[in-house]
Each structure stands twice: as C-alpha cells, then as structure tokens.
Amino acid sequence: MRIGLLGTGNVARALAQGWSAAGHDVLLGSRRPEERTGLGLPVAGLSETAAHAEVLVNATPGNVSLELLRSIGAPALAGTPLIDVGVGLSDDYTELSHPNSSLAEQIQEAFPRTPVVKTLCTMDSAAMVDPAGLAGPSTVFLSGDDAEAKKAAGRLLTDLGWPPESQLDIGGITTARGQEHFALLFMGIAHGLGTHVFNIRVVPAPTDRRPLPGVP
C-alpha cells in the first residue's frame, strides 16, 4: 500500500520505518523537503505526498495540523482515508489545544469527504511500532465514522504488530476526544513511571459475571 505520512518528526519516522519494514511504499511529507534530507526515508512536499497516498497519516503537531491540511486543499484529500495520530498540546504539555472537542473531529468537519480515523495517540512512538516490546499485551483504540477506513487502519495496525484482539473500536469520530484527552493522564503516568514507553490495557469483566442486585 502507498502510505503518505504528513510530518517528519519522531512519530512520522517511526511509523514510516515500521510500515516500510512490513512492505509498504512510504513517503514522508514536509513543507520544506529540501531541508529534511538524510532521514533514511523518502521525503517530498505535502501535495506530492497526498497525491502519492492510498492512505494518509497526520503525524504533525495537533496545533498546526488543520492549517497544514488546508494548505494541501480539500480536493486533494477527498476520498483518501486519513489516519490521525496528532494531539494538540501547549508548549509545556499541560493544556489541550482542543479542550472541548478533538483534533480528529475538527479535521473531519473541515474535510467531510475525507474519512478520518483516530488511533495510536495514546502511546509513545516506540510503543506504536513495537507493541510486543512491552511487558504484556495492551490496547490500541480506533475512532471514526467510516467503516471501510477503519478496516484499512486496522490492517495497518496489524502490520505494526497489533493483533486484532488488541484493537478496540470505541465508536464514531466524537469518541476521538477521549483518546486525545488521555494525553494529560499519559503525562502523569510517564512521570510516575519515569519513562514514556508504556501503554494501557483494557481489562474487561469475566464474560460470566452477573450484574450486582439493583445495578442495571
């Protein structure tokens, strides 16, 4: 599959390397591709990257993502699934840029012909591409309104090492705010652990568990 990744930072490079190792044709997109040589990965301009892609990935800082996508233009993005992994945070990482919404919702609203899937934003880039490197199985979430786009995202997650049983579809694009707002808790957990390389696991109740009396 041809995957275009918008961004050239740690997350974009980690994902590009992971998908390249799985056999995909990856291209990083930058506003200034001539300044981003020597990454060991192909880099092109934003519009060229969008034209290349069967699936686009937004791996840019969440407080600049909308501006960047608008510079590409809605016609160029129409019909291409967009996996959004961005989170908008203040410079000191203490405030969300979208406290009453989510970046993914705003992208979907601005580009209604581009199916958006939110995923991978609840973890560090190292865990994104090497879930087996953690001490045990964990969970990756998917939010979005388009079933086919979610299926495509799920296949790409599998190629990064996330088995289907670790992928949890939590609903439509409005549920993306739960994923993004987890960033504040993520910072606290990272401080408590002394590392950013971790993830969370959803542990359901036993299937034979009966509800408590008086509890629906």
C-alpha positions as CSV (number, residue, x, y, z in Angstrom):
1,M,0.0,0.0,0.0
2,R,1.1,3.6,-0.7
3,I,1.2,5.4,2.6
4,G,1.8,9.2,2.9
5,L,2.9,10.5,6.3
6,L,2.5,14.2,6.9
7,G,5.3,15.1,9.2
8,T,9.0,14.2,9.6
9,G,9.3,14.0,13.4
10,N,9.8,11.1,15.6
11,V,6.3,9.7,15.2
12,A,6.2,10.0,11.5
13,R,9.7,8.4,11.1
14,A,8.9,5.6,13.4
15,L,5.6,4.8,11.6
16,A,7.3,5.1,8.2
17,Q,10.0,2.7,9.2
18,G,7.5,0.2,10.7
19,W,5.3,0.2,7.6
20,S,8.3,0.1,5.3
21,A,9.6,-3.0,7.0
22,A,6.1,-4.5,6.5
23,G,6.4,-4.0,2.8
24,H,4.5,-0.8,2.3
25,D,5.5,2.1,0.0
26,V,6.0,5.1,2.4
27,L,6.6,8.7,1.7
28,L,7.1,11.5,4.3
29,G,5.6,14.9,3.6
30,S,7.2,18.2,4.6
31,R,6.7,21.9,4.0
32,R,10.4,22.1,3.3
33,P,11.5,18.7,2.0
34,E,14.9,20.1,0.8
35,E,15.8,20.6,4.5
36,R,14.8,17.1,5.6
37,T,17.3,15.0,3.7
38,G,19.4,12.4,5.5
39,L,16.5,10.7,7.3
40,G,17.0,7.4,5.5
41,L,13.4,7.7,4.2
42,P,12.0,9.4,1.1
43,V,10.7,12.9,1.7
44,A,8.5,15.1,-0.6
45,G,6.3,18.2,-0.5
46,L,2.9,18.0,1.2
47,S,0.9,18.0,-2.1
48,E,3.1,15.3,-3.7
49,T,2.8,13.2,-0.6
50,A,-1.0,13.5,-0.6
51,A,-1.1,12.6,-4.3
52,H,1.1,9.6,-3.7
53,A,-1.0,8.1,-0.9
54,E,-3.7,5.5,-0.8
55,V,-3.8,6.2,2.9
56,L,-2.6,9.5,4.6
57,V,-1.3,9.7,8.1
58,N,-1.4,13.0,10.0
59,A,1.7,12.9,12.3
60,T,2.1,16.6,12.7
61,P,1.7,18.6,16.0
62,G,-2.0,18.9,16.6
63,N,-2.0,22.7,17.0
64,V,-0.8,23.1,13.3
65,S,-2.5,20.1,11.6
66,L,-5.6,21.9,10.3
67,E,-3.5,24.7,8.8
68,L,-1.2,22.2,7.1
69,L,-4.1,20.2,5.7
70,R,-5.8,23.3,4.4
71,S,-2.6,24.2,2.6
72,I,-3.0,20.9,0.7
73,G,-6.6,21.6,0.0
74,A,-9.8,19.6,0.3
75,P,-9.9,18.4,-3.4
76,A,-6.5,16.7,-3.0
77,L,-7.6,15.0,0.2
78,A,-11.1,13.9,-0.9
79,G,-11.7,10.2,-0.8
80,T,-8.4,9.3,0.8
81,P,-8.6,7.8,4.3
82,L,-6.7,9.8,6.8
83,I,-5.3,8.3,10.0
84,D,-4.8,11.0,12.6
85,V,-2.3,10.4,15.4
86,G,-1.9,14.0,16.4
87,V,-2.7,15.7,19.7
88,G,-2.7,19.4,20.3
89,L,-0.9,20.4,23.5
90,S,0.5,23.7,24.9
91,D,4.3,24.2,24.9
92,D,4.6,23.0,28.4
93,Y,2.3,19.9,27.8
94,T,-0.2,20.9,30.5
95,E,-3.1,22.1,28.3
96,L,-5.0,20.7,25.4
97,S,-5.5,22.8,22.3
98,H,-8.9,21.2,21.8
99,P,-10.3,21.0,25.3
100,N,-14.0,20.7,24.3
101,S,-13.5,18.7,21.1
102,S,-10.7,16.9,19.4
103,L,-8.3,17.4,16.5
104,A,-9.8,14.5,14.7
105,E,-13.3,15.8,14.9
106,Q,-12.2,19.2,13.6
107,I,-10.4,17.6,10.7
108,Q,-13.4,15.5,9.8
109,E,-15.7,18.6,10.0
110,A,-13.3,20.6,7.8
111,F,-12.8,17.8,5.3
112,P,-16.2,15.9,5.1
113,R,-15.1,14.0,2.0
114,T,-12.0,12.6,3.8
115,P,-12.8,9.7,6.1
116,V,-10.8,10.2,9.3
117,V,-9.7,7.5,11.8
118,K,-8.2,8.4,15.1
119,T,-5.7,5.9,16.6
120,L,-2.3,5.4,18.1
121,C,-2.4,8.7,20.0
122,T,-2.5,7.2,23.5
123,M,1.2,6.0,23.5
124,D,4.8,6.9,22.7
125,S,6.2,6.3,19.2
126,A,8.2,3.3,20.5
127,A,5.1,1.5,21.6
128,M,3.3,2.4,18.4
129,V,5.6,0.3,16.3
130,D,6.8,-2.3,18.8
131,P,3.8,-3.4,21.0
132,A,5.5,-6.7,21.6
133,G,8.4,-4.9,23.2
134,L,6.2,-4.0,26.2
135,A,5.8,-6.3,29.2
136,G,2.5,-7.7,28.1
137,P,-0.4,-7.2,25.7
138,S,-2.1,-3.7,25.5
139,T,-4.8,-1.9,23.7
140,V,-4.9,0.5,20.7
141,F,-8.1,2.4,20.1
142,L,-9.9,3.4,16.8
143,S,-12.5,6.2,16.4
144,G,-14.2,7.1,13.2
145,D,-17.4,7.3,11.2
146,D,-16.3,5.3,8.1
147,A,-16.3,1.5,8.5
148,E,-14.1,0.9,5.4
149,A,-11.5,3.5,6.6
150,K,-11.4,1.8,10.0
151,K,-10.8,-1.6,8.3
152,A,-7.9,-0.1,6.4
153,A,-6.5,1.4,9.6
154,G,-6.9,-1.9,11.4
155,R,-4.9,-3.7,8.7
156,L,-2.1,-1.2,9.0
157,L,-2.1,-1.6,12.8
158,T,-1.8,-5.3,12.4
159,D,1.3,-4.7,10.2
160,L,2.8,-2.8,13.0
161,G,2.3,-5.7,15.4
162,W,-1.1,-5.0,16.8
163,P,-3.2,-8.2,16.6
164,P,-6.9,-7.8,16.1
165,E,-7.7,-8.7,19.7
166,S,-5.6,-5.7,20.8
167,Q,-7.6,-3.3,18.6
168,L,-10.7,-1.7,20.2
169,D,-13.2,0.2,18.1
170,I,-14.7,2.7,20.5
171,G,-17.2,4.3,18.1
172,G,-17.6,7.4,15.9
173,I,-15.3,10.3,15.4
174,T,-16.6,12.1,18.5
175,T,-15.0,9.4,20.7
176,A,-11.6,10.7,19.5
177,R,-11.7,13.3,22.2
178,G,-11.4,10.5,24.8
179,Q,-8.2,9.3,23.1
180,E,-6.8,12.8,22.8
181,H,-7.7,13.9,26.3
182,F,-5.9,10.8,27.6
183,A,-2.7,12.8,26.9
184,L,-3.0,14.6,30.2
185,L,-3.1,11.3,32.1
186,F,-0.3,9.9,29.9
187,M,1.9,12.7,31.2
188,G,1.1,11.8,34.8
189,I,1.8,8.1,34.2
190,A,5.0,8.9,32.5
191,H,6.1,11.0,35.4
192,G,5.2,8.2,37.8
193,L,7.0,5.5,35.8
194,G,10.0,7.6,34.8
195,T,9.5,6.7,31.1
196,H,7.3,7.4,28.2
197,V,7.5,3.9,26.8
198,F,4.4,2.2,28.1
199,N,0.8,1.6,27.1
200,I,-2.5,0.7,28.8
201,R,-4.7,-2.4,28.5
202,V,-8.4,-2.6,28.7
203,V,-9.3,-5.5,31.1
204,P,-13.0,-6.4,30.8
205,A,-15.0,-8.3,33.4
206,P,-15.4,-12.0,33.1
207,T,-18.0,-13.0,30.5
208,D,-19.9,-15.0,33.1
209,R,-20.1,-12.1,35.6
210,R,-23.6,-11.4,36.7
211,P,-24.7,-7.8,37.5
212,L,-25.0,-6.8,41.1
213,P,-28.5,-6.6,42.6
214,G,-30.1,-3.2,41.7
215,V,-27.4,-2.4,39.2
216,P,-28.6,-2.4,35.5
